[in-house]
Structure formats: C-alpha cells, structure tokens
Amino acid sequence: MLRPDAPGFEQSAKAWLFDICPARWQSEQLFHRRPDELARLVRLHLEAQLGTIQAALRRTRGSRTSPDVQELLEVYQRESDWVVAMRDRVCAVESALQERRGTTAQSDAKAIRRDGG
C-alpha cells in the first residue's frame, strides 16, 4: 500500500481494504466511492472479531478437559495478535482517508489508536 502522501494512495488503500474484508463488500458501490467508510466498517469488523477471539480465549482457559487446550490457546493468541495488528493498520488508513476527505471531527480510529484500545 502506498504512503498517505503518495499519489494513488486512496486507490491502493481501497484495494488493500477490499483484500481484507468480506468479499461481498466489493459489490457495495458506496465503498468504492467512500473508502473512508469502508475503512470504518473493516475496523468495526476487526474489533468484533477481536471480541469473539477474546471470549473464546477466556472459555478455553477455563476448560481443561480437552487435550488440545494449549495448542488451541496458541492458535487463538496468534489470531488475536494478527487482528490487533490489522486493526491498528486499518485505523491509520482510516485516519489518513478521513484527513484526505477533509473530515475535521475527531474519528473513532484516532481515539482507538491514542487509547491503545
């Protein structure tokens, strides 16, 4: 993906976001016109995934009946790490896209990045 100050950034950001979102979102014309809204929805989607993974981690930690508990915990932790990293990247892209659109209100993405949440 190109840097936010590079020509073609919006197109490269949109292509990257479409690569990591559910395929059906590509048919939504709004997201082609408003990649900042695509970024917002991708971020929210990742946050929901993170909540699901964290719930699964808690449930699995409480269950010692499966012989695969440790391996399952490791898988969940790797997935959690990946989702957090992707969410942070999406937040940065979302902020850059909003700035390019001239959005002056503080975005959710900036708040999340600042709070580390």
Sequence and secondary structure as in RCSB ss.txt:
>XXXX:A:sequence
MLRPDAPGFEQSAKAWLFDICPARWQSEQLFHRRPDELARLVRLHLEAQLGTIQAALRRTRGSRTSPDVQELLEV
YQRESDWVVAMRDRVCAVESALQERRGTTAQSDAKAIRRDGG
>XXXX:A:secstr
   TTSTTHHHHHHHHHHHHS GGGGG HHHHH HHHHHHHHHHHHHHHHHHHHHHHHHHHT    TTHHHHHHH
HHHHHHHHHHHHHHHHHHHHHHHHHHT  S  HHHHHHHHT 
